[in-house]
Amino acid sequence: MRVGRYLAEFLVLVGVRRVYQLSGGMIAPLLDAIGEHSDIELVNMAHEQAAGFAADAEARLTGIPGVAMGTSGPGALNLVTAIAMSHYDSVPMIYIGGQVQTYLRATDRPTRQMGLQECPFDQVVRPICKAVFTPQRPEDVPDMLREAHRLALSGRPGPVVLDLPFDVQVGALKGEEEVVLSPPDPAPPVDAGMLDQCVDALLAAERPLILAGGGVRGATARAACAAFVEAWGLPVATTIAALDVIDHGSPAFVGMPGTYGMRRANLSVTEADTVLVLGSRADHGVLGGDPKGFGRRRRIIRVDIDGGELSVRGIGDLGIQADVADFLSALDRRLKETVFAVPEAWKDTLGRIAVTHPDTEERLPGEGIDPNRFMAALGEASARAGLGAVCLDAGQHAWFTAQSLRLRGGARLISSTGLWSMGVGIPAGIGVALATGSPVLVVAGDAAVQLNIQELAVIQRLKLPVKVVVVDNRAQGMVRQFQDEFMEGRHHGTVNPGPGIDVTAVFAAHGIRGSSVSRPDRVEAALAALWAEPDVPGVLRVVIPEGIDVWPNVPFGRQIKDMRPDRSPAP
């Protein structure tokens, strides 16, 4: 069996159904083997970075390692941003880079390069993945594949990289090699003593609350968290990485806290006396600029599969290294032995906070479209159309969306929360649409949408149900907002003079119809037109005022309760 055929058989066995790639000579044997296999699909993208983003999005939904591939040199290097994104967001991935023949490598030779497009791809990506594998012989491949797959799924998930020389790809294995898997490493058992301490803390709490992060995103953890919350009624705040863990119509959902979070969520988290942090790095964007102040006068219990995360940022009275799903299952069993219940007074307080601080009322009505009010309307219209997922690009628009678009009926949310990479929206929409077959909403800014706009050709070619909403403020709004606050409003490099580019014309050139809206009284009709045919790709350009900021927000260095604009404390 040739190595390429073995790779294809291996990927099918582990559940991979698509390989995202841009072709090149140094991966031609792999393209042939995968393309000839009846149980796996080659998805031809227009850029390797987009291939990585699309595969990453599919992996986030399924929990099965995504696969993206690029040829040697520039092709493999174009995967680097996606590899880093998967690494920081803990997404199981297998990235494959072609490489020149082993005998053409410049390694240990007094020259920069021997083979055409040769580049030490393995050395470039080593710090941003769990492991790199560079087989020197065909017979090295089976063991390396097994180990790569095991590592991608073990412990804290993440990407692995295969740097495959051309002569290894075309080589033959000895005999008909049987494809064998190595199971992922088991998670550490939940410490019984620490579990007892957690139970005691919850029983003593007057205002308990869960803060769920990206570690709850996987299918098993999401289901465990949802079931636990439904059973016990514990209020839940979620980071942007976990916004889809709880249905936003649930009375337990208190919103997204943080620097650009919802006021009601920040006040709710601030009022809690016991916070159970599940799978969250609890970084400054979530806790604000005073993490130690966040931890004062309350009990904080952290649960994470990565023990290293438990000791950073100086918060947490109790750190439990465990798989979140295993922990919640054990906690559920222990609580059933008690008389635990969320105090009614705490539920009443949270209800009053939610009513007093609606996120769509932070700005007074003015000229132009208010982005938070628009996102609320977009969420309602999208839910009626059977929305399957929302894919967020990076920028101001992501925070408007996270604050005000309500996810209902199991809709998922995909975003680059660690690397915060611009250009992820459209490729992620492609991966999600292929994985689910359901309508997908991509929200991007007028700057972010440009970075991988070439992938519109893929949407049109495959007739994918991807709707793109472009929030257009003629600027790179997040940086412009920073410049207004710290650089006296000098907008070097961020504000584009003139009316801006009508991106709907670019979409039209790819055969994707759409429209623009700039007046509040026309939003309802524009959304109705966007979703008139849910299974057809479309675009809506939403023109908002140029100087509008993400509002409310937490000033630099302050705790999350200290939001702008100033408002009276919650009742």
NUFI-723646 format. One record per residue (C-alpha): x negated, y, z negated; residue in three letters. Coordinates in steps of 0.25 Angstrom, whole numbers, plus 5000, padded with zeros to 4 digits. Each point is the difference from the previous one (the first is absolute). Layout:
<pts>
PT     c1     c2     c3     r
PT      X      Y      Z   ALA
...
</pts>
This chain:
<pts>
PT     c1     c2     c3     r
PT   5000   5000   5000   MET
PT   4995   5014   5004   ARG
PT   4998   5010   4989   VAL
PT   5011   5009   5006   GLY
PT   5010   4989   5000   ARG
PT   4997   4996   4986   TYR
PT   5002   5015   4996   LEU
PT   5014   5000   5006   ALA
PT   5004   4987   4994   GLU
PT   4995   5005   4986   PHE
PT   5008   5013   5001   LEU
PT   5013   4993   5004   VAL
PT   4998   4991   4988   LEU
PT   4999   5011   4990   VAL
PT   5012   5007   5006   GLY
PT   4995   5010   5009   VAL
PT   5009   5003   5012   ARG
PT   4994   5012   5006   ARG
PT   4985   5005   5003   VAL
PT   4999   5015   5003   TYR
PT   4989   5004   5008   GLN
PT   4993   5008   5012   LEU
PT   4993   4991   5009   SER
PT   4985   5000   5003   GLY
PT   4989   4991   5006   GLY
PT   4995   4995   4987   MET
PT   5013   4995   4995   ILE
PT   5005   4994   5014   ALA
PT   4999   4985   4995   PRO
PT   5008   5003   4988   LEU
PT   5011   5008   5008   LEU
PT   5000   4988   5010   ASP
PT   5002   4990   4988   ALA
PT   5010   5008   4993   ILE
PT   5008   5004   5012   GLY
PT   5001   4985   5005   GLU
PT   5006   4996   4986   HIS
PT   5015   4999   5001   SER
PT   5002   5003   4985   ASP
PT   4993   5013   4999   ILE
PT   5001   5014   5007   GLU
PT   4989   5009   5005   LEU
PT   5005   5015   4998   VAL
PT   4993   5009   5009   ASN
PT   4998   5013   4994   MET
PT   4994   5013   5006   ALA
PT   4989   5002   4989   HIS
PT   4993   4991   4990   GLU
PT   5003   5009   4988   GLN
PT   5015   4999   5003   ALA
PT   4999   4985   5002   ALA
PT   4994   4999   4985   GLY
PT   5011   5009   4995   PHE
PT   5011   4992   5007   ALA
PT   4995   4987   4995   ALA
PT   4998   5006   4986   ASP
PT   5015   5004   5000   ALA
PT   5005   4986   5003   GLU
PT   4991   4994   4989   ALA
PT   5006   5010   4990   ARG
PT   5014   4995   5004   LEU
PT   4997   4985   5000   THR
PT   4989   4997   4991   GLY
PT   4993   4992   5011   ILE
PT   4986   5005   5004   PRO
PT   5002   5010   5012   GLY
PT   4990   4998   5011   VAL
PT   4993   5011   5009   ALA
PT   4989   4998   5010   MET
PT   4990   5009   5007   GLY
PT   4989   4998   5009   THR
PT   4985   5002   4997   SER
PT   4994   5014   4997   GLY
PT   5011   5011   5002   PRO
PT   5011   4990   5000   GLY
PT   4997   4994   4986   ALA
PT   4996   5014   4994   LEU
PT   5014   5005   5004   ASN
PT   5005   4991   4990   LEU
PT   4992   5006   4988   VAL
PT   5011   5010   4996   THR
PT   5011   4989   5000   ALA
PT   4990   4991   4992   ILE
PT   4998   5010   4989   ALA
PT   5015   5003   4999   MET
PT   5003   4985   4998   SER
PT   4989   5000   4990   HIS
PT   5005   5011   4991   TYR
PT   5014   4996   5001   ASP
PT   4998   4985   4997   SER
PT   5005   4995   5013   VAL
PT   4996   4985   5004   PRO
PT   4994   5002   5014   MET
PT   4991   4992   5010   ILE
PT   4992   5010   5009   TYR
PT   4992   4994   5011   ILE
PT   4989   5007   5007   GLY
PT   4993   4995   5013   GLY
PT   4985   4999   4999   GLN
PT   4989   4998   5010   VAL
PT   4993   4987   5001   GLN
PT   4992   4996   4988   THR
PT   4988   4999   5009   TYR
PT   5002   5015   5004   LEU
PT   5001   5006   4986   ARG
PT   4990   5010   4997   ALA
PT   4999   4995   4985   THR
PT   4986   5000   4995   ASP
PT   4994   5005   5013   ARG
PT   4994   5014   5002   PRO
PT   5011   5006   5009   THR
PT   5013   5006   4997   ARG
PT   5008   4991   5010   GLN
PT   4998   4988   5009   MET
PT   5014   4997   5006   GLY
PT   5010   5009   5006   LEU
PT   5010   5006   4990   GLN
PT   4992   4993   4989   GLU
PT   5002   5006   4986   CYS
PT   4998   4995   4986   PRO
PT   5015   5000   4997   PHE
PT   4999   4990   4988   ASP
PT   4991   5010   4993   GLN
PT   5009   5012   5003   VAL
PT   5012   4994   4994   VAL
PT   4994   4992   4988   ARG
PT   5004   5011   4990   PRO
PT   5015   5001   5004   ILE
PT   5004   4985   5001   CYS
PT   5000   4988   4991   LYS
PT   4990   4992   5008   ALA
PT   4993   5000   5014   VAL
PT   4998   4987   5008   PHE
PT   4990   4999   5011   THR
PT   4998   4985   5005   PRO
PT   4988   4997   5007   GLN
PT   5005   4986   5005   ARG
PT   5013   4995   5005   PRO
PT   5000   4990   4989   GLU
PT   5000   5012   4989   ASP
PT   5013   5005   5004   VAL
PT   5010   4990   4994   PRO
PT   4994   5002   4986   ASP
PT   4999   5015   5002   MET
PT   5015   5001   5004   LEU
PT   5005   4992   4988   ARG
PT   4992   5009   4991   GLU
PT   5004   5013   5007   ALA
PT   5015   4996   4999   HIS
PT   4998   4996   4985   ARG
PT   4993   5013   4996   LEU
PT   5010   5009   5007   ALA
PT   5011   4994   4992   LEU
PT   4993   4997   4987   SER
PT   5001   5010   4988   GLY
PT   5002   5014   5005   ARG
PT   5003   4998   5014   PRO
PT   4992   5007   5011   GLY
PT   4993   4999   5014   PRO
PT   4989   4991   5004   VAL
PT   4992   5002   5013   VAL
PT   4995   4990   5010   LEU
PT   4988   5004   5009   ASP
PT   5000   4990   5011   LEU
PT   4989   4999   5010   PRO
PT   5004   4997   5014   PHE
PT   4992   4987   5001   ASP
PT   5007   4995   4987   VAL
PT   5013   5003   5006   GLN
PT   4998   4991   5012   VAL
PT   4993   4989   4992   GLY
PT   5006   4987   4998   ALA
PT   5003   4993   4986   LEU
PT   4995   4986   4998   LYS
PT   5012   4991   5003   GLY
PT   5015   5004   4998   GLU
PT   4998   5008   4987   GLU
PT   5013   5000   4992   GLU
PT   5004   5013   4995   VAL
PT   4999   5000   4984   VAL
PT   5004   5011   4991   LEU
PT   4995   5004   4986   SER
PT   5011   5005   4991   PRO
PT   4998   5014   4993   PRO
PT   4994   5001   4987   ASP
PT   5011   4998   4988   PRO
PT   5003   5013   4993   ALA
PT   4995   5001   4986   PRO
PT   5010   4995   4990   PRO
PT   5008   5010   4992   VAL
PT   4993   5002   4986   ASP
PT   5011   4996   4990   ALA
PT   4994   5009   4989   GLY
PT   5001   5012   5009   MET
PT   5014   4996   5005   LEU
PT   5004   5000   4985   ASP
PT   4994   5014   4999   GLN
PT   5008   5005   5012   CYS
PT   5013   4994   4995   VAL
PT   4998   5007   4986   ASP
PT   4998   5013   5007   ALA
PT   5012   4999   5008   LEU
PT   5009   4996   4988   LEU
PT   4994   5012   4992   ALA
PT   5002   5010   5012   ALA
PT   5011   5010   5000   GLU
PT   4997   5005   5014   ARG
PT   4994   4988   5008   PRO
PT   4997   5002   5015   LEU
PT   4993   4992   5011   ILE
PT   4990   5007   5009   LEU
PT   4999   4991   5013   ALA
PT   4988   5001   5010   GLY
PT   4995   4994   5012   GLY
PT   4997   4987   4993   GLY
PT   5015   4997   5000   VAL
PT   5001   5002   5015   ARG
PT   4998   4985   5003   GLY
PT   5012   4991   5003   ALA
PT   4999   4992   4987   THR
PT   4997   5012   4991   ALA
PT   5011   5008   5006   ARG
PT   5010   4989   4998   ALA
PT   4996   4998   4986   ALA
PT   5000   5015   4997   CYS
PT   5014   5002   5006   ALA
PT   5005   4988   4992   ALA
PT   4994   5005   4987   PHE
PT   5006   5014   5001   VAL
PT   5013   4994   5004   GLU
PT   5000   4991   4988   ALA
PT   4995   5010   4989   TRP
PT   5004   5014   5006   GLY
PT   4986   5006   4997   LEU
PT   4999   5013   5007   PRO
PT   4990   5000   5012   VAL
PT   4991   5011   5005   ALA
PT   4992   4996   5013   THR
PT   4988   5005   5006   THR
PT   5001   5003   5015   ILE
PT   4993   4987   5003   ALA
PT   5012   4993   4993   ALA
PT   5012   5009   5004   LEU
PT   5007   4988   5006   ASP
PT   4999   4991   4988   VAL
PT   5013   5004   4994   ILE
PT   5013   5004   5008   ASP
PT   5001   5015   4998   HIS
PT   5015   4999   4997   GLY
PT   4997   4992   4988   SER
PT   5002   5007   4987   PRO
PT   4987   4995   4995   ALA
PT   4992   5008   5011   PHE
PT   4995   5013   4994   VAL
PT   4992   5004   5012   GLY
PT   4985   5002   5004   MET
PT   4991   5008   4990   PRO
PT   4987   5007   5003   GLY
PT   4994   5013   5005   THR
PT   5010   5000   5012   TYR
PT   5010   4992   4993   GLY
PT   5015   5002   4996   MET
PT   5002   5009   4989   ARG
PT   5010   4990   4994   ARG
PT   4990   4989   5000   ALA
PT   4989   5009   4994   ASN
PT   5009   5004   4989   LEU
PT   5005   4986   4998   SER
PT   4986   4994   4999   VAL
PT   4995   5011   4991   THR
PT   5012   4997   4990   GLU
PT   4997   4985   5000   ALA
PT   4993   4995   4987   ASP
PT   4996   4987   5006   THR
PT   4996   4998   5014   VAL
PT   4997   4987   5006   LEU
PT   4991   5002   5012   VAL
PT   5001   4989   5010   LEU
PT   4990   4999   5012   GLY
PT   4997   5015   5000   SER
PT   4986   5006   5001   ARG
PT   5006   5012   4992   ALA
PT   4992   5010   5007   ASP
PT   5000   5015   4999   HIS
PT   5011   5001   5010   GLY
PT   5009   4992   4991   VAL
PT   4996   5005   4987   LEU
PT   4996   5014   5003   GLY
PT   4987   5007   4997   GLY
PT   5000   4997   4985   ASP
PT   5000   4984   4999   PRO
PT   4996   5000   4985   LYS
PT   5011   5010   4997   GLY
PT   5010   4991   5007   PHE
PT   4996   4989   4991   GLY
PT   5002   5007   4987   ARG
PT   5012   4998   4991   ARG
PT   5005   4987   5007   ARG
PT   4996   4986   5002   ARG
PT   4995   4996   5014   ILE
PT   4999   4985   5004   ILE
PT   4993   4997   5013   ARG
PT   5001   4987   5008   VAL
PT   4991   4998   5012   ASP
PT   4994   4988   5008   ILE
PT   4987   5008   5001   ASP
PT   4994   5001   4986   GLY
PT   4991   5012   5005   GLY
PT   5012   5009   5001   GLU
PT   5004   4998   4986   LEU
PT   4988   5007   4994   SER
PT   4999   5012   5009   VAL
PT   5007   5014   4999   ARG
PT   5000   4999   4985   GLY
PT   5015   4996   4997   ILE
PT   5006   4988   4995   GLY
PT   5001   4994   4986   ASP
PT   5001   4986   5005   LEU
PT   4995   4995   5013   GLY
PT   5005   4986   5005   ILE
PT   4993   4994   5012   GLN
PT   5011   4991   5007   ALA
PT   5008   4999   5012   ASP
PT   5012   5009   4999   VAL
PT   5010   4989   5004   ALA
PT   4994   4991   4990   ASP
PT   5000   5010   4989   PHE
PT   5014   5004   5002   LEU
PT   5005   4986   5000   SER
PT   4993   4998   4987   ALA
PT   5005   5013   4994   LEU
PT   5014   4996   5005   ASP
PT   5000   4987   4992   ARG
PT   4994   5007   4988   ARG
PT   5011   5011   5000   LEU
PT   5011   4989   5001   LYS
PT   4995   4996   4986   GLU
PT   5003   5014   4994   THR
PT   5011   5010   4999   VAL
PT   4993   5010   5010   PHE
PT   5009   5010   5006   ALA
PT   4997   5014   5006   VAL
PT   5006   5010   4991   PRO
PT   5012   5007   5005   GLU
PT   4995   5014   4995   ALA
PT   4988   4998   5010   TRP
PT   5009   4996   5011   LYS
PT   5009   5013   4997   ASP
PT   4988   5008   5000   THR
PT   4995   4995   5013   LEU
PT   5014   5002   5006   GLY
PT   5000   5015   4996   ARG
PT   4986   5002   5006   ILE
PT   5004   4994   5013   ALA
PT   5013   5009   5001   VAL
PT   4993   5013   4995   THR
PT   4988   4998   5010   HIS
PT   5004   4996   5014   PRO
PT   4988   4999   5009   ASP
PT   5008   5007   5012   THR
PT   5003   5013   4991   GLU
PT   4985   5004   4998   GLU
PT   5001   5011   5010   ARG
PT   5010   5011   5002   LEU
PT   5007   4999   5013   PRO
PT   4993   5008   5011   GLY
PT   4998   5001   5014   GLU
PT   4996   4988   5007   GLY
PT   5001   4985   4997   ILE
PT   4996   4996   4985   ASP
PT   4992   4988   5002   PRO
PT   5005   4993   4987   ASN
PT   5015   5002   5004   ARG
PT   4996   4995   5013   PHE
PT   4994   4987   4995   MET
PT   5012   4998   4991   ALA
PT   5009   5001   5013   ALA
PT   4990   4991   5008   LEU
PT   5000   4989   4989   GLY
PT   5016   5000   5001   GLU
PT   5000   4999   5015   ALA
PT   4989   4990   5001   SER
PT   5007   4991   4989   ALA
PT   5013   5000   5008   ARG
PT   4992   4996   5012   ALA
PT   4994   4987   4994   GLY
PT   4987   5006   4997   LEU
PT   4989   4989   4997   GLY
PT   4988   5008   4996   ALA
PT   4994   5014   4999   VAL
PT   4986   5002   5005   CYS
PT   4993   5013   4994   LEU
PT   4988   5007   5007   ASP
PT   4991   5008   4991   ALA
PT   5004   5015   4997   GLY
PT   5010   5009   4994   GLN
PT   5011   4993   5007   HIS
PT   4997   4987   4992   ALA
PT   5003   5007   4986   TRP
PT   5012   5006   5006   PHE
PT   5005   4986   5004   THR
PT   4995   4994   4987   ALA
PT   5008   5010   4991   GLN
PT   5013   5000   5007   SER
PT   5002   4988   5010   LEU
PT   5008   4990   4992   ARG
PT   4996   4985   5004   LEU
PT   5013   4991   4999   ARG
PT   5003   4986   5004   GLY
PT   4986   4994   4999   GLY
PT   4994   5010   5009   ALA
PT   4985   5000   4999   ARG
PT   4990   5011   5000   LEU
PT   4986   4999   5007   ILE
PT   4989   5011   4998   SER
PT   4985   5002   4998   SER
PT   5000   5003   4985   THR
PT   4985   4998   4997   GLY
PT   4992   5005   5012   LEU
PT   5012   5009   5004   TRP
PT   4997   4998   5015   SER
PT   5006   5009   5010   MET
PT   5005   4993   5013   GLY
PT   5005   4988   4993   VAL
PT   5015   5003   5002   GLY
PT   5003   4995   5015   ILE
PT   4991   4988   4999   PRO
PT   5006   4996   4987   ALA
PT   5013   5001   5006   GLY
PT   4996   4991   5011   ILE
PT   4995   4989   4990   GLY
PT   5013   5001   4992   VAL
PT   5009   5000   5012   ALA
PT   4994   4987   5005   LEU
PT   5000   4994   4986   ALA
PT   5014   5003   4997   THR
PT   5008   5003   5013   GLY
PT   5007   5010   4992   SER
PT   5001   5015   5003   PRO
PT   4988   5007   4995   VAL
PT   4999   5015   4996   LEU
PT   4986   5007   5002   VAL
PT   4998   5013   4993   VAL
PT   4988   5008   5004   ALA
PT   4995   5015   5001   GLY
PT   4997   5007   5012   ASP
PT   4985   4999   4998   ALA
PT   5001   4985   4995   ALA
PT   5008   4995   5012   VAL
PT   4989   5004   5009   GLN
PT   4990   4991   4995   LEU
PT   5006   4987   5006   ASN
PT   5010   5005   5009   ILE
PT   4995   4992   5011   GLN
PT   5007   4988   4994   GLU
PT   5013   5005   5005   LEU
PT   4997   4992   5012   ALA
PT   5000   4987   4991   VAL
PT   5014   5004   4995   ILE
PT   5006   5002   5013   GLN
PT   4993   4988   5007   ARG
PT   5006   4991   4989   LEU
PT   5013   5008   4998   LYS
PT   4998   5001   4985   LEU
PT   5011   5006   4991   PRO
PT   4991   5011   4995   VAL
PT   5006   5014   4997   LYS
PT   4989   5011   4998   VAL
PT   5004   5012   4992   VAL
PT   4989   5011   5002   VAL
PT   5000   5011   4989   VAL
PT   4994   5012   5007   ASP
PT   4995   5011   4992   ASN
PT   4989   5004   5011   ARG
PT   4989   4997   4990   ALA
PT   4993   4990   4992   GLN
PT   5009   5003   4988   GLY
PT   4993   4993   4988   MET
PT   4987   5007   5003   VAL
PT   5007   5013   5003   ARG
PT   5007   4999   4987   GLN
PT   4987   4998   4993   PHE
PT   4994   5012   5007   GLN
PT   5011   5009   4995   ASP
PT   4998   4996   4986   GLU
PT   4984   5000   4999   PHE
PT   4995   5007   5012   MET
PT   5009   5013   5000   GLU
PT   5008   4995   5012   GLY
PT   4988   4999   5010   ARG
PT   5005   4989   5010   HIS
PT   4988   4997   5007   HIS
PT   5002   4987   5008   GLY
PT   5014   4997   4995   THR
PT   5010   5010   5006   VAL
PT   5003   4999   5015   ASN
PT   5004   5013   5006   PRO
PT   5012   5001   5009   GLY
PT   5013   4991   5001   PRO
PT   4993   4987   5000   GLY
PT   5001   4988   5009   ILE
PT   5013   4994   5003   ASP
PT   4996   4986   4997   VAL
PT   5013   4995   5006   THR
PT   4995   5003   5014   ALA
PT   4988   4990   4996   VAL
PT   5010   4989   4996   PHE
PT   5008   5003   5013   ALA
PT   4988   4997   5008   ALA
PT   5000   4986   4993   HIS
PT   5015   4998   5004   GLY
PT   5004   5003   4985   ILE
PT   5012   5010   4999   ARG
PT   5002   5010   4989   GLY
PT   5003   5014   4996   SER
PT   4996   5011   4991   SER
PT   5008   5007   4988   VAL
PT   4996   5013   4993   SER
PT   5013   5004   4994   ARG
PT   5007   4994   4988   PRO
PT   5014   5001   5006   ASP
PT   4995   4990   5011   ARG
PT   4993   4990   4992   VAL
PT   5012   4991   4998   GLU
PT   5002   4999   5015   ALA
PT   4985   4998   5003   ALA
PT   5000   4988   4990   LEU
PT   5012   4994   5007   ALA
PT   4994   5001   5013   ALA
PT   4987   4994   4995   LEU
PT   5007   4988   4994   TRP
PT   5011   4999   5011   ALA
PT   4992   4987   5006   GLU
PT   4993   4994   4988   PRO
PT   4993   4990   5008   ASP
PT   4994   5010   5010   VAL
PT   4987   5008   4998   PRO
PT   5002   5015   4997   GLY
PT   4994   5013   4995   VAL
PT   5005   5012   4992   LEU
PT   4992   5012   4998   ARG
PT   5004   5008   4988   VAL
PT   4994   5014   5000   VAL
PT   4999   5005   4985   ILE
PT   4995   5014   4995   PRO
PT   4984   5001   5002   GLU
PT   4997   5004   4986   GLY
PT   5009   4990   4992   ILE
PT   4993   4992   4989   ASP
PT   5002   4987   4993   VAL
PT   5009   5004   4989   TRP
PT   5000   4998   4988   PRO
PT   4985   4997   4997   ASN
PT   4991   4999   4989   VAL
PT   4989   5011   4999   PRO
PT   4985   4995   5000   PHE
PT   4996   4995   4987   GLY
PT   5014   5000   4993   ARG
PT   5008   4988   4995   GLN
PT   5012   4995   5008   ILE
PT   5010   5007   4992   LYS
PT   4995   5014   5004   ASP
PT   5006   5001   5013   MET
PT   5002   5012   5009   ARG
PT   5009   5007   5002   PRO
PT   5002   5001   4985   ASP
PT   5013   4995   4995   ARG
PT   5007   4999   4986   SER
PT   4997   4987   4993   PRO
PT   5009   4988   5003   ALA
PT   5011   4999   4989   PRO
</pts>
